[in-house]
Amino acid sequence: MDTRHGLMELGASIKRYCWLTLIDNPVPPPNDTTPPTVTDTSPPRQPPPPSSVSKTANVTATFSEEVQNVSPETFILERQIAVKKSPPKYVRVDATVSLSDDGLSAVLNPAEDLPKGEYRATITTDVTDLANPANALEEPVVWTFKVEK
């Protein structure tokens, strides 16, 4: 009976030690190594591009996971300028950029109505998820669209 009681006390001590060790030294979650992706855009980026977008349209992007570092420097809208040389040249459109509260979508709002022309939207690889260390978009996401009268 003493041996049995001793084994029960030893078992209880081991359980208590394991529990305290787990509390004091929690197992860290595995590292997130999956980069975010852009899952949807407006205007759509899939070919063919929409025939025409309203001059008052905002440009939006939806992400596969919560992101950070979204700003006018990382979510860019440019207007193609009329030049006869190739490749075409672009000028940046003044705009504000906001990230949704949940970090899953961003809106680029041009400061003025967009004049007729061709536009290029770009999200740079400076946009990252919230992992530590952060994962960046694997490559810039670029799409084009037209604004007509």
C-alpha positions as CSV (number, residue, x, y, z in Angstrom):
1,M,0.0,0.0,0.0
2,D,2.9,2.4,0.7
3,T,4.3,1.7,-2.8
4,R,1.0,2.4,-4.4
5,H,0.5,5.6,-2.4
6,G,4.0,6.7,-3.3
7,L,3.4,6.1,-7.0
8,M,0.2,8.1,-6.9
9,E,2.0,11.0,-5.2
10,L,4.8,10.8,-7.8
11,G,2.2,10.8,-10.7
12,A,0.5,13.8,-9.2
13,S,3.9,15.6,-8.9
14,I,4.7,14.8,-12.5
15,K,1.3,16.2,-13.7
16,R,1.8,19.3,-11.6
17,Y,5.4,19.8,-13.0
18,C,4.2,19.3,-16.6
19,W,1.3,21.7,-16.1
20,L,3.6,24.4,-14.6
21,T,6.2,23.9,-17.3
22,L,3.6,24.3,-20.0
23,I,2.3,27.5,-18.4
24,D,5.8,29.0,-18.0
25,N,7.1,27.8,-21.4
26,P,4.2,27.8,-23.9
27,V,4.8,26.2,-27.2
28,P,5.1,29.0,-29.8
29,P,2.8,28.7,-32.8
30,P,4.5,27.7,-36.1
31,N,5.9,30.6,-38.2
32,D,3.6,32.0,-40.8
33,T,5.5,31.8,-44.1
34,T,2.6,32.3,-46.5
35,P,2.6,35.7,-48.2
36,P,-0.6,37.6,-48.7
37,T,-2.2,37.8,-52.1
38,V,-4.7,40.1,-53.8
39,T,-7.8,38.1,-54.2
40,D,-10.0,40.8,-55.9
41,T,-9.8,44.3,-57.4
42,S,-12.2,46.9,-58.6
43,P,-12.0,47.7,-61.5
44,P,-11.3,44.0,-62.1
45,R,-7.8,43.0,-63.1
46,Q,-8.7,39.8,-65.0
47,P,-8.6,40.1,-68.8
48,P,-10.3,41.6,-70.5
49,P,-10.4,44.9,-68.5
50,P,-13.7,46.6,-68.2
51,S,-14.7,48.6,-71.2
52,S,-15.0,51.8,-69.2
53,V,-14.9,52.9,-65.6
54,S,-16.7,56.0,-64.1
55,K,-14.5,59.1,-63.7
56,T,-15.6,59.1,-60.0
57,A,-14.6,55.5,-59.4
58,N,-12.4,54.4,-56.5
59,V,-9.9,51.7,-56.9
60,T,-10.1,48.8,-54.4
61,A,-8.2,45.7,-53.5
62,T,-9.1,42.7,-51.3
63,F,-6.4,40.7,-49.6
64,S,-6.2,37.0,-48.6
65,E,-5.3,37.9,-45.0
66,E,-4.9,41.0,-42.8
67,V,-2.2,43.3,-44.2
68,Q,-0.2,46.4,-43.2
69,N,1.9,49.1,-44.8
70,V,-0.9,50.1,-47.2
71,S,-0.4,53.8,-48.2
72,P,-0.3,56.1,-51.2
73,E,3.3,55.0,-51.6
74,T,2.4,51.3,-51.8
75,F,-1.0,51.5,-53.5
76,I,-0.5,53.7,-56.5
77,L,-2.7,54.9,-59.4
78,E,-1.1,56.3,-62.5
79,R,-2.5,57.9,-65.7
80,Q,-0.8,57.1,-69.0
81,I,0.3,60.2,-70.7
82,A,0.1,60.7,-74.5
83,V,3.5,60.0,-76.0
84,K,4.4,58.6,-79.3
85,K,7.4,56.6,-77.9
86,S,7.2,53.2,-76.5
87,P,7.0,52.1,-73.7
88,P,4.2,54.4,-72.5
89,K,4.9,56.8,-69.7
90,Y,2.7,57.3,-66.6
91,V,2.1,60.1,-64.1
92,R,1.0,59.5,-60.6
93,V,-2.6,60.4,-59.7
94,D,-3.0,62.3,-56.4
95,A,-5.1,60.1,-54.1
96,T,-5.7,59.0,-50.5
97,V,-5.5,55.4,-49.5
98,S,-7.3,53.8,-46.6
99,L,-7.2,50.3,-45.1
100,S,-10.3,48.7,-43.7
101,D,-10.6,48.1,-40.0
102,D,-10.1,44.4,-40.5
103,G,-7.1,44.9,-42.7
104,L,-8.5,42.9,-45.5
105,S,-9.3,45.6,-48.1
106,A,-7.9,48.9,-49.2
107,V,-9.5,51.8,-51.1
108,L,-7.7,54.3,-53.3
109,N,-9.7,57.5,-53.6
110,P,-8.5,59.9,-56.3
111,A,-8.4,63.5,-55.1
112,E,-10.3,64.6,-58.3
113,D,-12.5,63.0,-60.9
114,L,-10.4,61.0,-63.3
115,P,-10.0,62.5,-66.8
116,K,-10.6,60.3,-69.9
117,G,-7.6,58.0,-70.4
118,E,-5.9,54.8,-69.5
119,Y,-4.8,54.0,-66.0
120,R,-2.5,51.6,-64.2
121,A,-3.0,50.6,-60.5
122,T,-0.1,49.0,-58.6
123,I,0.2,47.4,-55.2
124,T,3.9,47.1,-54.3
125,T,5.7,44.4,-52.4
126,D,6.1,46.7,-49.4
127,V,2.6,45.6,-48.4
128,T,3.0,42.7,-45.9
129,D,1.0,40.5,-43.6
130,L,1.2,40.8,-39.8
131,A,3.4,37.8,-39.2
132,N,6.7,38.1,-37.4
133,P,8.7,38.2,-39.5
134,A,6.3,39.7,-42.0
135,N,5.6,38.2,-45.4
136,A,5.4,40.5,-48.4
137,L,3.4,40.2,-51.5
138,E,5.6,37.9,-53.8
139,E,5.4,40.4,-56.6
140,P,3.7,43.7,-57.4
141,V,0.1,43.4,-58.4
142,V,-0.6,45.6,-61.5
143,W,-3.8,46.1,-63.5
144,T,-5.1,48.6,-66.0
145,F,-8.4,50.1,-66.9
146,K,-9.9,52.9,-69.0
147,V,-12.0,56.0,-68.1
148,E,-14.2,57.3,-70.8
149,K,-16.5,60.3,-70.9
